[in-house]
Amino acid sequence: MKAVRHFGIVVSDMETSLYFYRNLLGLKVAKVMEESGEYIDNVLSLEGVRVATVKMSADSGSTLVELLEFKSHPRPIHGEPEVYSAGPSHVAFTVDDLDGVYRRLSESGVRFKAPPQQSPDGYAKVAFCRDPDGTLIELVEVLEDER
C-alpha cells in the first residue's frame, strides 16, 4: 500500500452536497466529471451507469473526497447510519477553531450529535455532525500545545 488515494461518498443531490462540503467545510473542487459507458459499467459491474463525480481536497491535498451522484441508479434511502453501523462509519476532517466551526455550521442548519468535546488526554477537541444525506462527519481540532 502506497497511500490512501480518496474516499467516495454517494450523495442524493450534488449541488446541496457541494454547498456543504465546499461552502461550509471549505474543501476545494479538484475535478468534475460525468461518467458513463462501457468502462464504468464494467468497473462497477452495472449496466447503464451515469454518475456525476466531484473530487475535492483540503488544503493539504493528500487525500481526496469524491462525491458521487448516481443519475442512473438512485441511492435507496435506508435511514441514517449510526457511528456503530457496519461498514464505513464516518469521515474525519482536521479543522482549526472547532468552537468557531461548530457555531458557524450550527447557524447554517447543520445537525450535530453534541457540542465539541475535549478528549480525556487533552490532545483533541471533537464534534460529529451530518452531511445533507446523513453521512457522519467528525471534525477534529488538534490541541497540540495542550499535550
DSSP file (Angstrom, degrees, kcal/mol; ACC not computed):
  #  RESIDUE AA STRUCTURE BP1 BP2  ACC     N-H-->O    O-->H-N    N-H-->O    O-->H-N    TCO  KAPPA ALPHA  PHI   PSI    X-CA   Y-CA   Z-CA
    1    1 A M              0   0    0      0, 0.0     3,-0.1     0, 0.0     0, 0.0   0.000 360.0 360.0 360.0 128.5    0.0    0.0    0.0
    2    2 A K        -     0   0    0      1,-0.4     2,-0.3     0, 0.0     0, 0.0   0.824 360.0 -32.3 -97.6 -38.9    1.4    3.3   -1.0
    3    3 A A        -     0   0    0      0, 0.0     2,-0.7     0, 0.0    -1,-0.4  -0.982  59.8 -91.3-170.7 162.9   -1.2    5.8    0.1
    4    4 A V        -     0   0    0     -2,-0.3     3,-0.1     1,-0.2    60,-0.1  -0.844  40.1-172.6 -85.5 119.1   -4.9    6.5    0.7
    5    5 A R        -     0   0    0     -2,-0.7    59,-1.9     1,-0.3     2,-0.3   0.963  51.6 -44.2 -81.7 -56.7   -6.0    8.0   -2.7
    6    6 A H  E     -a   64   0A   0     57,-0.2     2,-0.4    60,-0.0    -1,-0.3  -0.973  43.2-130.8-163.0 169.1   -9.6    9.1   -2.0
    7    7 A F  E     -a   65   0A   0     57,-1.8    59,-3.1    -2,-0.3     2,-0.4  -0.992  23.8-135.5-131.1 145.2  -12.8    8.0   -0.4
    8    8 A G  E     -a   66   0A   0     -2,-0.4     2,-0.5    57,-0.2    59,-0.2  -0.782  13.2-168.6-106.0 142.2  -16.2    8.2   -2.0
    9    9 A I  E     -a   67   0A   0     57,-2.9    59,-2.3    -2,-0.4     2,-0.4  -0.981  18.3-140.5-127.3 117.1  -19.5    9.5   -0.6
   10   10 A V  E     -a   68   0A   0     -2,-0.5     2,-0.3    57,-0.2    59,-0.2  -0.640  26.0-169.5 -77.3 130.9  -22.7    8.8   -2.6
   11   11 A V        -     0   0    0     57,-2.8    59,-0.4    -2,-0.4     3,-0.2  -0.853  27.5-144.1-121.6 155.7  -24.9   11.8   -2.4
   12   12 A S  S    S+     0   0    0     -2,-0.3     2,-0.3     1,-0.3    -1,-0.1   0.728  93.7  24.4 -90.6 -23.5  -28.5   12.3   -3.5
   13   13 A D     >  -     0   0    0      1,-0.1     4,-2.3     2,-0.0    -1,-0.3  -0.894  64.8-160.0-145.7 110.5  -28.1   15.9   -4.7
   14   14 A M  H  > S+     0   0    0     -2,-0.3     4,-3.1     1,-0.2     5,-0.2   0.891  91.2  51.6 -61.1 -43.7  -24.7   17.2   -5.9
   15   15 A E  H  > S+     0   0    0      1,-0.2     4,-2.1     2,-0.2    -1,-0.2   0.911 111.7  46.9 -63.4 -41.7  -25.5   20.9   -5.5
   16   16 A T  H  > S+     0   0    0      2,-0.2     4,-1.7     1,-0.2    -1,-0.2   0.920 115.7  46.0 -63.8 -43.3  -26.7   20.5   -2.0
   17   17 A S  H  X S+     0   0    0     -4,-2.3     4,-3.0     2,-0.2     5,-0.3   0.877 109.5  54.1 -69.1 -37.5  -23.7   18.4   -1.1
   18   18 A L  H  X>S+     0   0    0     -4,-3.1     4,-2.9     1,-0.2     5,-1.1   0.905 105.9  53.6 -62.0 -40.2  -21.3   20.8   -2.8
   19   19 A Y  I  X>S+     0   0    0     -4,-2.1     5,-1.8    -5,-0.2     4,-0.6   0.936 113.7  43.2 -58.5 -45.0  -22.7   23.6   -0.7
   20   20 A F  I  X>S+     0   0    0     -4,-1.7     5,-2.2     3,-0.2     4,-0.5   0.975 123.1  34.1 -64.8 -56.5  -22.0   21.6    2.4
   21   21 A Y  I  <5S+     0   0    0     -4,-3.0     6,-2.5     3,-0.2    -3,-0.2   0.860 131.4  29.8 -73.4 -36.4  -18.5   20.3    1.6
   22   22 A R  I  X5S+     0   0    0     -4,-2.9     4,-0.6    -5,-0.3    -3,-0.2   0.942 129.8  30.7 -86.8 -57.4  -17.3   23.3   -0.4
   23   23 A N  I  <<S+     0   0    0     -5,-1.1    -3,-0.2    -4,-0.6    -4,-0.1   0.898 131.8  28.9 -75.7 -41.2  -19.0   26.3    1.1
   24   24 A L  I  <<S+     0   0    0     -5,-1.8    -3,-0.2    -4,-0.5    -4,-0.2   0.910 131.4  31.6 -88.6 -45.2  -19.4   25.2    4.7
   25   25 A L  T  4<S-     0   0    0     -5,-2.2    -3,-0.2    -6,-0.2    -4,-0.2   0.730 100.8-127.4 -86.8 -21.8  -16.5   22.8    5.3
   26   26 A G     <  +     0   0    0     -4,-0.6    -4,-0.2    -6,-0.3    -3,-0.1   0.631  48.8 156.0  89.6  13.6  -14.1   24.6    2.9
   27   27 A L        -     0   0    0     -6,-2.5     2,-0.4    31,-0.1    -1,-0.2  -0.392  37.9-128.1 -69.1 154.4  -13.0   21.8    0.7
   28   28 A K  E     -B   57   0A   0     29,-3.2    29,-2.4    -2,-0.1     2,-0.4  -0.877  16.2-116.4-109.8 136.8  -11.7   22.8   -2.8
   29   29 A V  E     +B   56   0A   0     -2,-0.4    27,-0.3    27,-0.2     3,-0.1  -0.555  34.8 171.7 -71.2 125.4  -13.0   21.3   -6.0
   30   30 A A  E     +     0   0A   0     25,-3.5     2,-0.3     1,-0.4    26,-0.2   0.735  64.5   2.0-103.3 -33.4  -10.2   19.5   -7.8
   31   31 A K  E     -B   55   0A   0     24,-1.7    24,-2.9     2,-0.0     2,-0.4  -0.968  53.7-160.1-159.9 138.9  -12.0   17.7  -10.6
   32   32 A V  E     +B   54   0A   0     -2,-0.3     2,-0.3    22,-0.2    22,-0.2  -0.986  23.4 168.6-122.8 131.5  -15.6   17.5  -12.0
   33   33 A M  E     -B   53   0A   0     20,-3.0    20,-3.0    -2,-0.4     2,-0.5  -0.982  31.5-150.4-142.3 152.1  -16.6   14.6  -14.2
   34   34 A E  E     -B   52   0A   0     -2,-0.3     2,-0.4    18,-0.2    18,-0.2  -0.998  28.7-162.9-115.4 122.2  -19.7   12.9  -15.8
   35   35 A E  E     +B   51   0A   0     16,-3.2    16,-2.4    -2,-0.5     2,-0.3  -0.902  24.6 133.2-115.0 137.7  -19.0    9.2  -16.2
   36   36 A S  E     +B   50   0A   0     -2,-0.4     3,-0.2    14,-0.2     4,-0.2  -0.958  29.5  65.9-163.0 166.8  -20.9    6.7  -18.4
   37   37 A G  S  > S-     0   0    0     12,-0.6     4,-2.2    -2,-0.3    12,-0.2  -0.511  91.7 -40.2 109.9-175.8  -20.1    4.0  -20.9
   38   38 A E  H  > S+     0   0    0      1,-0.2     4,-2.8     2,-0.2     5,-0.2   0.861 126.2  55.5 -58.9 -43.1  -18.5    0.6  -21.1
   39   39 A Y  H  > S+     0   0    0     -3,-0.2     4,-2.7     1,-0.2    -1,-0.2   0.958 113.0  38.9 -58.9 -54.4  -15.6    1.3  -18.8
   40   40 A I  H  > S+     0   0    0      1,-0.2     4,-2.2     2,-0.2     6,-0.2   0.864 114.8  54.8 -68.4 -34.8  -17.6    2.5  -15.8
   41   41 A D  H  X>S+     0   0    0     -4,-2.2     5,-2.0     2,-0.2     4,-0.9   0.941 113.1  42.9 -59.2 -46.9  -20.3   -0.2  -16.4
   42   42 A N  H  <5S+     0   0    0     -4,-2.8     3,-0.3     2,-0.2    -2,-0.2   0.916 112.8  51.3 -66.9 -44.2  -17.5   -2.9  -16.3
   43   43 A V  H  <5S+     0   0    0     -4,-2.7    -1,-0.2     1,-0.2    -2,-0.2   0.901 120.9  34.0 -60.4 -41.9  -15.7   -1.4  -13.2
   44   44 A L  H  <5S-     0   0    0     -4,-2.2    -1,-0.2    -5,-0.2    -2,-0.2   0.506 104.1-127.8 -92.8  -5.0  -18.9   -1.2  -11.2
   45   45 A S  T  <5S+     0   0    0     -4,-0.9     2,-0.3    -3,-0.3    -3,-0.2   0.921  70.7 116.6  55.5  46.9  -20.5   -4.4  -12.7
   46   46 A L      < -     0   0    0     -5,-2.0     2,-0.4    -6,-0.2    -1,-0.2  -0.853  62.3-119.7-132.9 168.0  -23.6   -2.5  -13.5
   47   47 A E  S    S+     0   0    0     -2,-0.3    -9,-0.0     1,-0.2    -5,-0.0  -0.927  84.9   6.9-115.0 140.4  -25.5   -1.6  -16.7
   48   48 A G  S    S-     0   0    0     -2,-0.4    -1,-0.2     1,-0.2     2,-0.2   0.821  78.5-176.8  68.3  34.0  -26.2    1.9  -18.0
   49   49 A V        +     0   0    0    -12,-0.2   -12,-0.6    -3,-0.2     2,-0.4  -0.440  13.1 174.2 -68.9 133.5  -24.3    3.8  -15.3
   50   50 A R  E     +B   36   0A   0     -2,-0.2    21,-2.4   -14,-0.2    22,-1.5  -0.941  13.2 166.6-134.6 114.6  -24.4    7.6  -15.4
   51   51 A V  E     -BC  35  70A   0    -16,-2.4   -16,-3.2    -2,-0.4     2,-0.5  -0.994  29.7-146.0-137.5 133.1  -22.7    9.2  -12.5
   52   52 A A  E     -BC  34  69A   0     17,-2.5    17,-2.7    -2,-0.4     2,-0.4  -0.833  24.9-170.2 -91.7 131.0  -21.6   12.8  -11.7
   53   53 A T  E     -BC  33  68A   0    -20,-3.0   -20,-3.0    -2,-0.5     2,-0.4  -0.975  14.3-173.4-126.8 140.1  -18.4   12.9   -9.7
   54   54 A V  E     -BC  32  67A   0     13,-2.2    13,-2.8    -2,-0.4     2,-0.4  -0.978  11.8-155.4-130.3 118.4  -16.7   15.8   -8.0
   55   55 A K  E     -BC  31  66A   0    -24,-2.9   -25,-3.5    -2,-0.4   -24,-1.7  -0.804  19.0-177.8 -93.9 134.0  -13.2   15.2   -6.4
   56   56 A M  E     -BC  29  65A   0      9,-3.0     9,-2.7    -2,-0.4     2,-0.3  -0.901   8.4-163.1-131.4 156.0  -12.4   17.7   -3.6
   57   57 A S  E     -BC  28  64A   0    -29,-2.4   -29,-3.2    -2,-0.3     7,-0.1  -0.964  16.6-128.6-139.1 157.2   -9.4   18.3   -1.4
   58   58 A A    >   -     0   0    0      5,-0.6     3,-0.6    -2,-0.3   -31,-0.1  -0.293  53.5 -83.0 -85.9-178.0   -8.5   20.0    1.8
   59   59 A D  T 3  S+     0   0    0      1,-0.2    -1,-0.0    -2,-0.1   -32,-0.0   0.859 131.6  55.9 -58.5 -36.1   -5.5   22.4    2.0
   60   60 A S  T 3  S-     0   0    0      1,-0.1    -1,-0.2     3,-0.1    -3,-0.0   0.843  87.3-161.3 -67.7 -31.8   -3.1   19.5    2.4
   61   61 A G    <   +     0   0    0     -3,-0.6    -1,-0.1     2,-0.2    -2,-0.1   0.493  52.6 117.7  70.0   3.7   -4.4   17.9   -0.8
   62   62 A S  S    S+     0   0    0      1,-0.2     2,-0.4     2,-0.0    -1,-0.1   0.857  75.0  32.8 -77.0 -34.5   -3.0   14.5    0.0
   63   63 A T  S    S-     0   0    0    -60,-0.0    -5,-0.6   -57,-0.0     2,-0.3  -0.978  78.3-144.7-123.8 135.5   -6.4   12.6    0.2
   64   64 A L  E     -aC   6  57A   0    -59,-1.9   -57,-1.8    -2,-0.4     2,-0.5  -0.694   5.3-141.8-100.1 150.9   -9.4   13.4   -1.9
   65   65 A V  E     -aC   7  56A   0     -9,-2.7    -9,-3.0    -2,-0.3     2,-0.6  -0.947  19.2-157.9-103.0 127.6  -13.1   13.3   -1.1
   66   66 A E  E     -aC   8  55A   0    -59,-3.1   -57,-2.9    -2,-0.5     2,-0.4  -0.932   1.6-159.7-113.1 114.0  -15.1   12.0   -4.1
   67   67 A L  E     -aC   9  54A   0    -13,-2.8   -13,-2.2    -2,-0.6     2,-0.5  -0.779  11.2-167.0 -89.0 133.3  -18.8   13.0   -4.2
   68   68 A L  E     -aC  10  53A   0    -59,-2.3   -57,-2.8    -2,-0.4     2,-0.6  -0.981  13.2-173.0-127.6 123.0  -20.8   10.7   -6.4
   69   69 A E  E     - C   0  52A   0    -17,-2.7   -17,-2.5    -2,-0.5     2,-0.7  -0.935  18.0-148.7-113.4 108.0  -24.4   11.3   -7.6
   70   70 A F  E     - C   0  51A   0     -2,-0.6   -19,-0.2   -59,-0.4     5,-0.2  -0.662  17.3-179.8 -79.1 113.4  -25.7    8.3   -9.5
   71   71 A K  S    S+     0   0    0    -21,-2.4   -20,-0.2    -2,-0.7    -1,-0.2   0.776  84.4  40.0 -79.6 -28.8  -28.1    9.6  -12.1
   72   72 A S  S    S+     0   0    0    -22,-1.5    -1,-0.1     1,-0.2   -21,-0.1   0.707 122.5  36.2 -94.9 -23.8  -28.9    6.1  -13.3
   73   73 A H  S    S-     0   0    0    -23,-0.4    -1,-0.2     3,-0.0    -3,-0.2  -0.709  81.8-152.9-132.4  79.0  -29.0    4.2  -10.1
   74   74 A P        -     0   0    0      0, 0.0    -3,-0.1     0, 0.0   -62,-0.1  -0.215  25.9-107.0 -59.1 143.7  -30.6    6.4   -7.4
   75   75 A R        -     0   0    0     -5,-0.2     2,-0.2   -64,-0.2    -2,-0.0  -0.548  30.8-127.2 -72.2 123.8  -29.5    5.6   -3.8
   76   76 A P        -     0   0    0      0, 0.0     2,-0.7     0, 0.0    -1,-0.1  -0.502  22.0-123.4 -69.9 142.0  -32.2    3.9   -1.8
   77   77 A I        +     0   0    0     -2,-0.2     3,-0.1     1,-0.1    -2,-0.0  -0.784  39.6 163.1 -90.3 118.6  -32.9    5.6    1.5
   78   78 A H        -     0   0    0     -2,-0.7    -1,-0.1     1,-0.5     2,-0.1   0.137  58.2 -89.9-117.9  16.7  -32.5    3.2    4.4
   79   79 A G        -     0   0    0      2,-0.0    -1,-0.5     0, 0.0     0, 0.0  -0.159  62.0 -52.0  90.8 166.3  -32.2    5.7    7.2
   80   80 A E        -     0   0    0     -3,-0.1    54,-0.1     1,-0.1    55,-0.1  -0.587  57.0-121.7 -79.8 134.4  -29.1    7.4    8.6
   81   81 A P        -     0   0    0      0, 0.0     2,-0.2     0, 0.0    -1,-0.1  -0.397  23.9-133.1 -69.6 152.7  -26.2    5.1    9.6
   82   82 A E    >   -     0   0    0     -2,-0.1     3,-1.9     1,-0.1    54,-0.1  -0.627  26.0-105.5 -99.7 165.2  -25.0    5.3   13.2
   83   83 A V  T 3  S+     0   0    0      1,-0.3     6,-0.1    -2,-0.2    -1,-0.1   0.733 123.7  49.4 -62.9 -21.3  -21.4    5.5   14.2
   84   84 A Y  T 3  S+     0   0    0      5,-0.1    -1,-0.3     2,-0.0     3,-0.1   0.350  84.9 118.7 -99.4   4.5  -21.6    1.8   15.3
   85   85 A S  S <  S-     0   0    0     -3,-1.9     2,-0.0     1,-0.1     0, 0.0  -0.383  75.2 -96.9 -69.4 149.0  -23.2    0.6   12.0
   86   86 A A  S    S+     0   0    0     -2,-0.1    -1,-0.1     3,-0.0    -4,-0.1  -0.331  90.9  28.7 -64.2 148.6  -21.3   -1.9    9.9
   87   87 A G  S    S-     0   0    0     -3,-0.1     2,-0.1    -2,-0.0     0, 0.0  -0.394 119.1  -9.6  93.6-174.4  -19.2   -0.5    7.1
   88   88 A P        -     0   0    0      0, 0.0     3,-0.1     0, 0.0    -3,-0.1  -0.359  63.2-172.2 -57.3 129.1  -17.6    2.9    6.9
   89   89 A S        -     0   0    0      1,-0.3    47,-0.4    -6,-0.1     2,-0.3   0.764  53.1 -18.0-100.3 -27.4  -19.0    4.8    9.8
   90   90 A H        -     0   0    0     45,-0.1     2,-0.4    -7,-0.1    -1,-0.3  -0.988  51.2-119.0-168.0 168.8  -17.7    8.4    9.3
   91   91 A V  E     -d  137   0B   0     45,-1.8    47,-3.4    -2,-0.3     2,-0.4  -0.975  28.7-150.2-118.9 135.2  -15.3   10.7    7.6
   92   92 A A  E     -d  138   0B   0     -2,-0.4     2,-0.4    45,-0.2    47,-0.2  -0.902  12.0-174.4-113.3 136.6  -12.9   12.8    9.8
   93   93 A F  E     -d  139   0B   0     45,-2.9    47,-2.6    -2,-0.4     2,-0.4  -0.976  22.2-130.7-125.4 140.7  -11.5   16.2    8.9
   94   94 A T  E     +d  140   0B   0     -2,-0.4     2,-0.3    45,-0.2    47,-0.2  -0.775  34.7 176.5 -88.1 132.8   -9.0   18.3   10.9
   95   95 A V        -     0   0    0     45,-3.0    47,-0.4    -2,-0.4     2,-0.4  -0.883  29.2-122.8-131.2 162.3  -10.0   21.9   11.5
   96   96 A D  S    S+     0   0    0     -2,-0.3     5,-0.2     1,-0.2    45,-0.0  -0.831  91.9  11.7 -98.1 146.7   -8.8   24.9   13.3
   97   97 A D     >  -     0   0    0     -2,-0.4     4,-2.3     3,-0.1     3,-0.4   0.956  67.5-172.4  53.9  65.7  -11.0   26.5   15.9
   98   98 A L  H  > S+     0   0    0     -3,-0.3     4,-3.2     1,-0.2     5,-0.2   0.850  81.7  58.5 -59.3 -36.1  -13.6   23.8   16.3
   99   99 A D  H  > S+     0   0    0      1,-0.2     4,-2.1     2,-0.2    -1,-0.2   0.922 109.3  44.4 -60.6 -42.3  -15.8   26.0   18.5
  100  100 A G  H  > S+     0   0    0     -3,-0.4     4,-2.5     2,-0.2    -2,-0.2   0.898 114.2  49.0 -67.3 -40.9  -16.0   28.6   15.8
  101  101 A V  H  X S+     0   0    0     -4,-2.3     4,-2.9     2,-0.2     5,-0.3   0.915 110.4  52.0 -63.2 -43.4  -16.6   26.0   13.1
  102  102 A Y  H  X S+     0   0    0     -4,-3.2     4,-2.6    -5,-0.2     5,-0.2   0.927 111.8  45.8 -58.8 -47.1  -19.4   24.4   15.3
  103  103 A R  H  X S+     0   0    0     -4,-2.1     4,-2.5    -5,-0.2    -2,-0.2   0.939 114.6  47.2 -62.1 -47.9  -21.1   27.8   15.8
  104  104 A R  H  X S+     0   0    0     -4,-2.5     4,-0.9     1,-0.2    -2,-0.2   0.920 116.0  43.4 -62.6 -45.9  -20.9   28.7   12.1
  105  105 A L  H ><>S+     0   0    0     -4,-2.9     5,-2.4     2,-0.2     3,-0.5   0.904 112.8  52.3 -68.2 -40.8  -22.2   25.3   10.9
  106  106 A S  H ><5S+     0   0    0     -4,-2.6     3,-1.8    -5,-0.3    -2,-0.2   0.916 107.5  52.4 -60.2 -43.2  -24.9   25.2   13.5
  107  107 A E  H 3<5S+     0   0    0     -4,-2.5    -1,-0.2     1,-0.3    -2,-0.2   0.745 106.1  55.6 -64.6 -22.5  -26.1   28.6   12.4
  108  108 A S  T <<5S-     0   0    0     -4,-0.9    -1,-0.3    -3,-0.5    -2,-0.2   0.373 126.5-100.9 -90.0   3.4  -26.2   27.3    8.9
  109  109 A G  T < 5 +     0   0    0     -3,-1.8     2,-0.3     1,-0.3    -3,-0.2   0.538  68.7 152.5  92.6   7.5  -28.5   24.5   10.0
  110  110 A V      < -     0   0    0     -5,-2.4     2,-0.4    -6,-0.1    -1,-0.3  -0.545  42.2-128.9 -73.2 134.5  -26.0   21.6   10.2
  111  111 A R        -     0   0    0     19,-0.4    19,-1.6    -2,-0.3     2,-0.3  -0.713  23.7-165.5 -88.9 130.7  -27.1   19.0   12.8
  112  112 A F  B     -E  129   0B   0     -2,-0.4    17,-0.3    17,-0.2    15,-0.0  -0.848  25.4-140.2-112.4 150.6  -24.5   17.9   15.4
  113  113 A K  S    S-     0   0    0     15,-2.8    16,-0.1    -2,-0.3    -1,-0.1   0.870  86.5 -24.4 -71.7 -38.1  -24.6   14.9   17.8
  114  114 A A  S    S-     0   0    0     14,-0.6    14,-0.3    -3,-0.1    -1,-0.3  -0.962  80.2 -81.2-164.0 161.8  -23.2   17.1   20.6
  115  115 A P  S    S-     0   0    0      0, 0.0    13,-0.1     0, 0.0    11,-0.1  -0.224  74.4 -63.0 -63.7 166.0  -21.2   20.3   21.1
  116  116 A P        -     0   0    0      0, 0.0     2,-0.4     0, 0.0    11,-0.2  -0.228  57.1-160.3 -54.1 137.8  -17.4   20.0   20.8
  117  117 A Q  E     -F  126   0B   0      9,-2.8     9,-3.0    -3,-0.1     2,-0.4  -0.960  13.8-129.1-123.0 139.2  -15.9   17.7   23.5
  118  118 A Q  E     -F  125   0B   0     -2,-0.4     7,-0.3     7,-0.2     5,-0.0  -0.731  30.9-114.4 -87.2 136.4  -12.3   17.7   24.6
  119  119 A S    >   -     0   0    0      5,-3.2     3,-2.2    -2,-0.4    -1,-0.1  -0.319  26.7-111.7 -66.1 152.0  -10.6   14.2   24.7
  120  120 A P  T 3  S+     0   0    0      0, 0.0    -1,-0.1     0, 0.0    -2,-0.0   0.798 118.6  52.5 -57.2 -30.4   -9.7   12.9   28.1
  121  121 A D  T 3  S-     0   0    0      3,-0.1    -2,-0.1     1,-0.0    -3,-0.0   0.497 110.0-123.4 -84.8  -1.8   -6.0   13.2   27.3
  122  122 A G  S <  S+     0   0    0     -3,-2.2    24,-0.2     2,-0.2     3,-0.1   0.574  79.0 118.1  75.4   8.9   -6.4   16.8   26.2
  123  123 A Y  S    S+     0   0    0      1,-0.1    20,-3.3    24,-0.1     2,-0.3   0.838  74.7  10.1 -78.3 -33.0   -5.0   16.1   22.8
  124  124 A A  E     - G   0 142B   0     18,-0.3    -5,-3.2    22,-0.1     2,-0.4  -0.952  55.0-136.8-146.4 160.8   -8.0   17.0   20.7
  125  125 A K  E     -FG 118 141B   0     16,-2.5    16,-2.9    -2,-0.3     2,-0.3  -0.977  33.7-171.1-116.8 136.1  -11.4   18.5   20.6
  126  126 A V  E     +FG 117 140B   0     -9,-3.0    -9,-2.8    -2,-0.4     2,-0.3  -0.957  16.9 172.7-135.8 145.2  -14.0   16.6   18.6
  127  127 A A  E     - G   0 139B   0     12,-1.9    12,-3.2    -2,-0.3     2,-0.4  -0.982  18.9-144.4-147.3 145.2  -17.6   17.0   17.3
  128  128 A F  E     + G   0 138B   0    -14,-0.3   -15,-2.8    -2,-0.3   -14,-0.6  -0.920  24.4 164.5-110.2 135.2  -19.8   14.9   15.0
  129  129 A C  E     -EG 112 137B   0      8,-2.7     8,-3.2    -2,-0.4     2,-0.4  -0.776  30.3-114.9-132.2-178.5  -22.3   16.3   12.5
  130  130 A R  E     - G   0 136B   0    -19,-1.6   -19,-0.4    -2,-0.2     6,-0.2  -0.944  17.0-132.3-122.6 144.5  -24.1   15.0    9.5
  131  131 A D    >   -     0   0    0      4,-2.3     3,-2.1    -2,-0.4   -20,-0.1  -0.263  49.6 -82.4 -79.5 178.9  -23.9   16.0    5.8
  132  132 A P  T 3  S+     0   0    0      0, 0.0    -1,-0.1     0, 0.0  -115,-0.1   0.745 133.0  46.2 -59.1 -23.8  -27.1   16.7    3.9
  133  133 A D  T 3  S-     0   0    0      2,-0.1  -123,-0.0  -123,-0.0  -116,-0.0   0.373 124.2 -99.9 -98.4   3.9  -27.6   12.9    3.2
  134  134 A G    <   +     0   0    0     -3,-2.1     2,-0.2     1,-0.3     3,-0.0   0.452  68.2 152.5  95.5   0.5  -26.9   11.9    6.9
  135  135 A T        -     0   0    0      1,-0.1    -4,-2.3   -55,-0.1    -1,-0.3  -0.466  50.0-115.8 -64.4 132.0  -23.3   10.8    6.5
  136  136 A L  E     - G   0 130B   0    -47,-0.4   -45,-1.8    -6,-0.2     2,-0.5  -0.539  30.8-166.1 -73.8 132.3  -21.5   11.3    9.8
  137  137 A I  E     -dG  91 129B   0     -8,-3.2    -8,-2.7    -2,-0.3     2,-0.5  -0.983   6.3-154.0-120.4 124.2  -18.7   13.8    9.7
  138  138 A E  E     -dG  92 128B   0    -47,-3.4   -45,-2.9    -2,-0.5     2,-0.5  -0.876   6.4-161.2 -99.1 127.1  -16.1   14.0   12.5
  139  139 A L  E     -dG  93 127B   0    -12,-3.2   -12,-1.9    -2,-0.5     2,-0.4  -0.939  11.1-170.9-109.0 127.5  -14.5   17.4   13.0
  140  140 A V  E     -dG  94 126B   0    -47,-2.6   -45,-3.0    -2,-0.5     2,-0.6  -0.971  15.8-166.8-126.7 127.9  -11.2   17.4   15.0
  141  141 A E  E     - G   0 125B   0    -16,-2.9   -16,-2.5    -2,-0.4     2,-0.5  -0.968  21.4-141.5-108.9 118.4   -9.2   20.2   16.3
  142  142 A V  E     - G   0 124B   0     -2,-0.6     2,-0.9   -47,-0.4   -18,-0.3  -0.681   5.4-156.3 -81.2 126.5   -5.8   19.0   17.5
  143  143 A L    >   +     0   0    0    -20,-3.3     3,-2.3    -2,-0.5     4,-0.3  -0.553  23.7 167.9-101.3  66.8   -4.8   20.9   20.7
  144  144 A E  G >  S+     0   0    0     -2,-0.9     3,-1.3     1,-0.3    -1,-0.2   0.817  70.3  56.0 -53.7 -39.1   -1.0   20.4   20.2
  145  145 A D  G 3  S+     0   0    0      1,-0.2    -1,-0.3    -3,-0.2   -22,-0.1   0.606 104.0  55.9 -73.3  -9.1    0.0   22.9   22.9
  146  146 A E  G <         0   0    0     -3,-2.3    -1,-0.2   -24,-0.2    -2,-0.2   0.390 360.0 360.0-103.2   3.6   -2.0   21.0   25.5
  147  147 A R    <         0   0    0     -3,-1.3    -1,-0.2    -4,-0.3    -2,-0.1   0.456 360.0 360.0 -93.4 360.0   -0.5   17.6   25.1
